[in-house]
């Protein structure tokens, strides 16, 4: 979802700028030191379910992550051509399944502020399975809940590690996103074909 359907700028700004600033204010510490400390703590949890868990970080940092996200919720926006892409998929009878590492509280906030929810047939968060998308356990758990044929499935994601996990599981068609954050330059997605925007792969041409 984040960086694929929605602009990753919100998440990057929140976790790398807004949260460190508010954490420094709340705890009365130097902003630069707070930023450095938080980045180190985040990196220690990278790729784990805790890394994506709002409840974990709220407890760990003694701040209300959900409320702090609402302070900058105006940055939550869809990436270009998302609604058109999802609408066309629905018109062609292709099942639209969202799988996300987003915490349920974050997912709820983002669905309430964007128009993607009604354009999706199924939504799963890795928190309901107890494993992030980077883990093979996630994919096996997903298969128990959602019928799909791996070899015939197209999976699109902005995370290289997640794409690698999907490939290892046997997903047949994989696409990366070259510019998940609209405020950053497009990048290479090493080892996978990629698109910048969904109009490049509209099913109706």
C-alpha positions in Angstrom: 0.0 0.0 0.0 2.6 2.6 1.2 4.8 3.5 -1.8 2.7 1.5 -4.2 -0.9 2.7 -4.0 -0.1 5.7 -1.6 2.7 8.2 -1.7 5.5 7.1 0.5 6.3 10.7 1.3 3.8 10.6 4.2 5.6 7.7 5.9 9.1 8.9 5.2 8.3 12.4 6.5 6.5 11.0 9.6 9.1 8.5 10.7 12.2 10.4 9.7 11.2 14.0 10.5 7.9 14.6 12.3 8.2 11.8 14.9 11.8 12.7 15.9 10.7 16.3 16.3 7.7 15.5 18.5 9.6 12.9 20.4 12.3 15.5 21.2 9.7 18.0 22.4 7.8 15.4 24.5 11.0 14.1 26.2 12.9 17.4 26.4 15.9 16.1 24.4 18.1 17.6 21.6 16.3 17.2 18.2 19.4 16.0 16.5 20.2 13.5 19.1 16.6 12.3 19.1 16.7 11.8 15.3 19.9 9.8 15.5 18.7 7.6 18.4 15.3 6.9 16.8 16.9 6.0 13.4 19.2 3.5 15.2 16.2 2.0 17.0 14.2 1.8 13.9 17.0 0.1 12.0 17.3 -2.6 14.7 13.7 -3.6 14.0 13.8 -3.3 10.2 12.1 -6.2 8.4 10.3 -7.4 11.6 6.6 -7.0 12.5 7.6 -4.7 15.3 9.0 -2.3 12.8 5.5 -1.7 11.4 3.7 -1.9 14.7 2.2 1.4 16.0 1.4 -0.1 19.4 5.0 -1.3 19.8 6.5 2.1 19.0 3.9 4.0 21.1 4.9 1.9 24.1 8.6 1.9 23.2 8.8 5.7 22.8 6.1 6.7 25.3 4.2 8.7 22.7 0.9 8.2 20.9 1.9 7.3 17.4 -1.7 7.2 16.1 -2.4 10.7 17.3 1.0 12.0 16.0 0.1 10.6 12.5 -3.1 12.6 12.5 -1.1 15.8 12.9 0.3 15.3 9.4 -2.5 13.3 7.8 -2.9 15.8 5.0 0.2 14.2 3.5 -1.7 10.9 3.0 -2.5 10.9 -0.8 -2.8 8.3 -3.5 -0.1 7.9 -6.1 -0.9 9.0 -9.7 -3.4 6.9 -11.7 -4.2 4.5 -8.7 -8.0 4.8 -8.9 -8.0 4.5 -12.7 -5.8 1.4 -12.5 -7.9 -0.3 -9.8 -11.1 0.6 -11.6 -9.9 -0.9 -14.9 -8.8 -4.1 -13.1 -12.2 -4.5 -11.6 -13.9 -3.9 -15.0 -11.8 -6.7 -16.5 -12.7 -9.1 -13.7 -9.3 -9.2 -12.2 -9.3 -9.8 -8.4 -7.7 -6.8 -6.5 -6.1 -8.0 -3.3 -4.2 -5.6 -1.0 -1.6 -7.1 1.2 0.2 -4.6 3.5 2.6 -4.4 6.4 0.7 -1.4 7.7 -0.5 -1.6 11.2 -4.4 -1.9 11.4 -4.6 1.6 13.0 -2.5 3.1 10.1 -4.5 1.1 7.6 -7.8 2.4 9.0 -6.5 6.0 8.9 -5.3 5.7 5.3 -8.5 4.0 4.0 -10.6 6.8 5.6 -8.6 9.5 3.9 -8.3 8.0 0.4 -10.6 6.4 -2.2 -8.8 3.0 -2.6 -10.9 1.0 -0.1 -14.0 0.5 -2.3 -11.8 -0.4 -5.3 -10.2 -3.4 -3.5 -11.8 -6.9 -3.3 -9.8 -8.1 -0.3 -7.5 -6.4 2.3 -5.0 -8.3 4.5 -2.5 -6.8 6.9 0.6 -8.8 7.9 -0.3 -8.2 11.6 -3.3 -10.6 11.3 -0.9 -13.3 10.3 1.9 -12.5 12.8 4.6 -12.2 10.1 5.7 -9.4 7.8 5.6 -9.7 4.0 9.4 -10.2 4.1 8.9 -13.6 5.8 8.0 -16.8 4.0 5.5 -17.5 6.8 3.4 -14.6 5.6 2.9 -16.0 2.2 2.0 -19.5 3.5 -0.5 -17.9 5.9 -2.0 -15.7 3.1 -2.5 -18.8 1.0 -4.7 -20.3 3.8 -6.9 -17.2 3.7 -7.0 -16.1 0.1 -7.2 -18.3 -3.0 -4.7 -17.4 -5.7 -2.4 -19.2 -8.1 1.1 -18.0 -7.4 2.4 -18.5 -11.0 -0.5 -16.5 -12.4 -0.4 -13.7 -9.8 0.9 -10.2 -10.4 2.4 -8.6 -7.3 3.5 -5.0 -7.2 5.5 -3.6 -4.3 8.0 -0.8 -3.6 10.2 -2.9 -1.2 13.0 -4.9 -2.7 13.1 -7.2 0.2 9.4 -7.9 -0.1 9.7 -8.6 -3.8 12.5 -11.0 -3.1 10.3 -12.9 -0.6 7.5 -13.0 -3.1 9.8 -14.4 -5.8 11.1 -17.0 -3.4 7.6 -18.1 -2.6 6.8 -18.5 -6.3 4.8 -15.4 -7.4 5.0 -15.5 -11.2 4.8 -11.8 -12.1 6.6 -9.1 -10.1 6.9 -5.4 -10.5 8.7 -2.8 -8.5 7.8 0.9 -8.1 10.7 3.2 -9.1 9.4 6.4 -7.4 7.4 5.4 -4.3 8.1 8.8 -2.7 7.0 11.7 -4.9 9.6 14.0 -3.2 12.5 11.8 -4.1 14.1 10.9 -7.5 13.1 7.6 -9.3 15.5 4.8 -8.5 16.6 1.4 -9.9 14.8 -1.6 -8.6 17.6 -4.1 -8.8 16.6 -7.5 -10.1 13.0 -6.7 -11.0 11.2 -4.9 -13.8 9.6 -1.7 -12.5 7.1 1.1 -13.3 6.9 4.7 -12.2 3.1 5.1 -12.5 0.2 2.7 -13.1 -0.7 4.2 -16.5 2.2 2.3 -17.9 0.3 -1.0 -17.3 -3.4 0.0 -17.7 -5.2 -3.3 -18.7 -7.2 -1.3 -21.2 -4.1 0.0 -22.9 
